[in-house]
Amino acid sequence: MNFDFMKDIDINQFVDMGITYGLKIVGAIAIFVIGKWIAKAITKALKKVMEKGKVEATLISFVGNLIYVLLMIVVILAAIGNLGVNTTSFVAILGAAGLAVGLALQGTLSNVGAAVLLILFRPFKVGDFVEAGGVAGVVEEINMFSTIFKTGDNKVVIVPNGAIIGGTITNYSAKETRRVDWTFGIGYEDDLKLAKNTLEEILNEDERVLKEPAPFVAVSELADSSVNFVCRAWVKSGDYWGLYFDTIEKVKLVFDEKGISIPYPQMDVHIDKPQEG
C-alpha cells in the first residue's frame, strides 16, 4: 500500500490543532461548569436576601428562576464564544425570538407583571376578603398569572392579575375594625325620642359593638312617608355581617313590642263619582 501522500502532511499541524481545539473545548466546559455554579450561588444569595426582606414566596421563586435563566444564557454564550464561534448571531436570534414570544404572550406577560406589582405592594394577601376584578371573595391563592377567589356561596373564581391591578381593589380585611351602617324609618305619628332611645339601647346592649368609637344614632331625613334614622356602630371585622343582620331583626321585633311602626310607601286613590244628570 502506498502511503506517499502522508509525506505531504505535517503531523505537527494535527498535534497543534488538537491541542488548540482541545484547550478551547476544555475551557468551554470549564466556563460552563464554573458559570453554572456561580449562577446558582448568585440566585441562592438573592433568594436569601428577599426572604430576609419578607418578600412574598411567589415573587422569590419567580425572580430567582428568572435571574438563573438569564445568568445561564450569559454562561452558555461565553462558553460558545470560547470555542471561537461568533456569538453575535446567537444574540440576534435570541433577541428576535424574545420579541416574537413577547408579542405572542403579551396578555400573559402583562398578568405576570401585574402579579409582581400585587406581591410588591401587597394590597391584599391570602385569606383576606377582597372585592377586585368584579369579584368579591376570600383570596385563596396568588400565582404569577391569576388570583383565585372563593366567594360567599363557595364558588371558586379565577381572575387574571391584569384585571385586578387595572381596577379598584377594596380590601375588607385590611383593618381590624369596620363600621356598620343602617337606616331605619318610623312613622310621623310615632314617638321620635322613644324610637331613638330604643335604637341606642339595641346597639349598646350588643357585646359585639365596640365602646370606642361609640355607637351613633341620629335623625337623617324627613322622607315622604317616614322619619329616617341613621345608625352607626363599630365592630371587629369578623363580626360585621353577624351584627348587621341580627340588628335588623332585633329592631323589627323591639319596634313591634313598643308599638313603633315601620312605614312603607303608600298611595291613596280617590275616585270621584260622576254627577247624575
PyMOL commands that set and color helices and strands:
alter all, ss='L'
color gray80, all
select helices_A, chain A and resi 4-8+11-52+57-82+88-104+106-121+161-165+192-205+237-258
alter helices_A, ss='H'
color red, helices_A
select strands_A, chain A and resi 129-132+135-142+146-150+156-160+170-171+177-186+216-222+227-236
alter strands_A, ss='S'
color yellow, strands_A
deselect
rebuild
show_as cartoon
